[in-house]
Amino acid sequence: MRATGEIGPIAIRKLDRVRNTVRIEFLCGGRAVRRARADFELLARIAQTFSSPLDDAAELVRAQGEALRGADKQRQKLEAELAGYQGHELYDATPPDATGVRRLRRHVTGSVDTLRALAQSFCSRPKAVFVGVVDDPPAVLLAVSEDSGLDAGKTLKAALAVAGGRGGGSPRMAQGSLPSREALSKLLESL
C-alpha cells in the first residue's frame, strides 16, 4: 500500500494489531523508493528463476515450497523404512553372547536422531541391546528389547552421571550428551 504525503512517498510495510491500537511499520521519502525498487528487483529475479511472468512468481514459490515439503516427508518415510530393513539385517548378522543377548555398537556422523529408527528396528527382535554413538558433539543412544533384562533409561542415566554427561529416557530407549570425547570413551567402557 503506497501513498504520498507532504514528505514524499510513504510505503506502509506492516500493520500489527496490539490491544486496541494498530502499530504501523513504514518507510518514507527516498528510503521508501529504494525499498520498493529493491523489492521489485528481488521479485523479478525470482520470476526469472522460474521463467515465469512477475505476477505468477508468488504462486510458483508457494507451489515449490509445498512440493519440497512433500518430498521431504517422503524422504523421511523412506529413510525410516530403510533403517527398519538395516536393523533386521544387523540383528541377523550379530551373534548372540553367552547369555543369548545380541549386542551392537554403531558409530555415525550427524546426530543421534539418525540412529533412532535403526535402534528401534534392531531392538524389535528378542534379546537385543543397541548402543549408538555420535562423536561430534559427543552423544550416545541406548536401546534395549523388552526381554533383554535392562532398563535403558536407568542404565544410561547412571553411566552418564559417572562420565559427567546428562540425559535419560524410557526403559526401552534413552539418550544423552557428554562434555567431551574422553567422557564418551569413559561412558562406552562402563556400558
C-alpha positions as CSV (number, residue, x, y, z in Angstrom):
1,M,0.0,0.0,0.0
2,R,1.6,3.2,-1.1
3,A,0.5,6.8,-0.6
4,T,2.1,10.2,-0.9
5,G,2.2,12.8,1.8
6,E,3.9,16.1,2.3
7,I,7.2,14.4,3.0
8,G,7.1,12.4,-0.2
9,P,6.2,8.8,-0.9
10,I,5.2,6.6,2.0
11,A,5.4,2.8,1.9
12,I,3.4,1.0,4.6
13,R,5.3,-2.2,5.3
14,K,3.3,-3.9,8.1
15,L,0.3,-3.4,10.3
16,D,0.3,-5.1,13.7
17,R,-2.8,-5.1,16.0
18,V,-1.7,-4.6,19.6
19,R,-4.5,-4.5,22.1
20,N,-6.9,-1.7,20.9
21,T,-4.3,0.0,18.7
22,V,-2.5,-0.6,15.4
23,R,1.3,-0.4,15.1
24,I,2.4,0.8,11.6
25,E,5.8,0.0,10.1
26,F,6.5,2.3,7.2
27,L,9.2,3.9,5.1
28,C,9.1,7.3,3.6
29,G,10.9,9.5,1.2
30,G,14.0,8.1,-0.6
31,R,14.1,5.1,1.7
32,A,10.6,4.1,0.5
33,V,11.6,4.4,-3.1
34,R,14.8,2.4,-2.6
35,R,12.9,-0.3,-0.8
36,A,10.3,-0.5,-3.5
37,R,13.0,-0.8,-6.1
38,A,14.8,-3.5,-4.2
39,D,11.5,-5.4,-3.7
40,F,10.8,-5.2,-7.4
41,E,14.3,-6.4,-8.4
42,L,14.1,-9.3,-6.0
43,L,10.7,-10.3,-7.3
44,A,12.0,-10.0,-10.9
45,R,15.0,-12.3,-10.1
46,I,12.6,-14.9,-8.5
47,A,10.3,-14.7,-11.6
48,Q,13.3,-15.1,-13.9
49,T,14.5,-18.2,-11.9
50,F,11.1,-19.8,-12.6
51,S,10.9,-18.5,-16.2
52,S,7.5,-17.0,-15.4
53,P,5.7,-13.7,-15.5
54,L,6.2,-11.5,-12.5
55,D,2.6,-11.9,-11.4
56,D,2.9,-15.7,-11.2
57,A,6.1,-15.8,-9.1
58,A,4.5,-15.8,-5.7
59,E,2.2,-18.8,-6.6
60,L,5.1,-20.7,-8.1
61,V,7.3,-20.2,-5.0
62,R,4.4,-21.4,-2.8
63,A,3.9,-24.5,-5.0
64,Q,7.6,-25.2,-5.0
65,G,7.6,-25.0,-1.2
66,E,4.7,-27.4,-0.9
67,A,6.4,-29.8,-3.3
68,L,9.6,-29.6,-1.3
69,R,7.8,-30.3,2.0
70,G,6.1,-33.3,0.4
71,A,9.4,-34.6,-1.0
72,D,11.0,-34.2,2.5
73,K,8.2,-36.2,4.1
74,Q,8.6,-38.9,1.5
75,R,12.4,-39.0,2.1
76,Q,11.9,-39.3,5.9
77,K,9.5,-42.2,5.3
78,L,11.9,-44.0,3.0
79,E,14.8,-43.4,5.5
80,A,12.7,-44.9,8.3
81,E,11.8,-47.9,6.1
82,L,15.4,-48.4,5.1
83,A,16.5,-48.2,8.8
84,G,14.0,-50.9,9.6
85,Y,15.5,-53.3,7.0
86,Q,19.0,-52.4,8.1
87,G,18.1,-53.0,11.7
88,H,16.8,-56.5,11.0
89,E,19.9,-57.3,8.8
90,L,22.2,-56.1,11.6
91,Y,20.3,-58.2,14.2
92,D,20.7,-61.3,12.0
93,A,24.4,-60.6,11.4
94,T,25.2,-60.1,15.1
95,P,26.0,-63.3,17.0
96,P,24.5,-63.7,20.5
97,D,26.7,-63.7,23.5
98,A,26.8,-66.5,26.2
99,T,23.6,-65.2,27.6
100,G,21.8,-65.1,24.3
101,V,21.8,-61.3,24.0
102,R,22.8,-59.7,20.7
103,R,24.8,-56.5,21.4
104,L,25.6,-54.0,18.7
105,R,27.5,-50.7,18.9
106,R,27.2,-48.3,16.0
107,H,29.2,-45.1,15.3
108,V,27.6,-42.5,13.0
109,T,28.3,-38.9,11.9
110,G,25.4,-36.5,12.3
111,S,23.0,-36.7,15.2
112,V,21.5,-39.3,17.5
113,D,18.2,-38.8,15.7
114,T,19.7,-40.7,12.7
115,L,20.1,-43.8,14.9
116,R,16.7,-43.9,16.4
117,A,14.9,-45.8,13.7
118,L,17.8,-48.3,13.3
119,A,17.9,-48.9,17.1
120,Q,14.1,-49.4,17.2
121,S,14.3,-51.9,14.4
122,F,17.2,-53.8,15.9
123,C,15.6,-54.0,19.3
124,S,12.2,-55.0,18.0
125,R,13.7,-58.5,18.0
126,P,14.2,-60.6,21.1
127,K,17.2,-60.2,23.5
128,A,18.8,-57.2,21.8
129,V,21.0,-54.2,23.1
130,F,21.9,-51.4,20.7
131,V,24.4,-48.6,21.6
132,G,24.6,-45.7,19.1
133,V,27.4,-43.3,19.3
134,V,28.0,-39.8,17.7
135,D,31.5,-38.3,18.1
136,D,30.7,-34.7,17.4
137,P,29.0,-33.4,19.5
138,P,29.6,-36.4,21.8
139,A,26.3,-38.2,22.3
140,V,25.0,-41.8,22.9
141,L,21.8,-43.6,22.4
142,L,20.9,-46.9,24.2
143,A,18.1,-49.1,23.1
144,V,17.1,-52.5,24.5
145,S,14.5,-55.1,23.8
146,E,11.8,-55.8,26.3
147,D,13.3,-59.2,27.2
148,S,16.9,-58.0,27.5
149,G,16.8,-57.7,31.3
150,L,17.9,-54.0,31.1
151,D,16.3,-50.7,31.7
152,A,17.8,-48.3,29.1
153,G,16.8,-45.1,31.0
154,K,18.3,-46.1,34.3
155,T,21.4,-47.8,32.9
156,L,22.3,-44.8,30.7
157,K,21.5,-42.2,33.3
158,A,23.8,-43.9,35.8
159,A,26.6,-44.2,33.2
160,L,26.2,-40.6,32.2
161,A,26.4,-39.4,35.8
162,V,29.7,-41.2,36.2
163,A,31.1,-39.8,32.9
164,G,29.9,-36.2,33.5
165,G,27.1,-36.2,30.9
166,R,23.4,-35.8,31.1
167,G,20.3,-37.4,29.6
168,G,17.8,-40.1,30.2
169,G,14.8,-41.8,28.7
170,S,12.4,-44.7,28.9
171,P,13.0,-48.3,29.9
172,R,13.4,-49.2,26.2
173,M,15.3,-46.2,24.8
174,A,17.5,-43.4,26.3
175,Q,19.9,-40.9,25.0
176,G,22.4,-38.4,26.4
177,S,25.2,-36.0,25.7
178,L,28.7,-35.7,27.1
179,P,31.1,-32.8,27.5
180,S,34.0,-34.4,25.6
181,R,35.1,-37.3,23.6
182,E,37.2,-38.5,26.5
183,A,34.0,-38.6,28.6
184,L,32.3,-40.5,25.7
185,S,35.1,-43.1,25.7
186,K,34.7,-43.5,29.5
187,L,31.0,-44.0,29.2
188,L,31.3,-46.6,26.5
189,E,33.8,-48.6,28.6
190,S,31.3,-48.6,31.5
191,L,28.4,-49.7,29.2
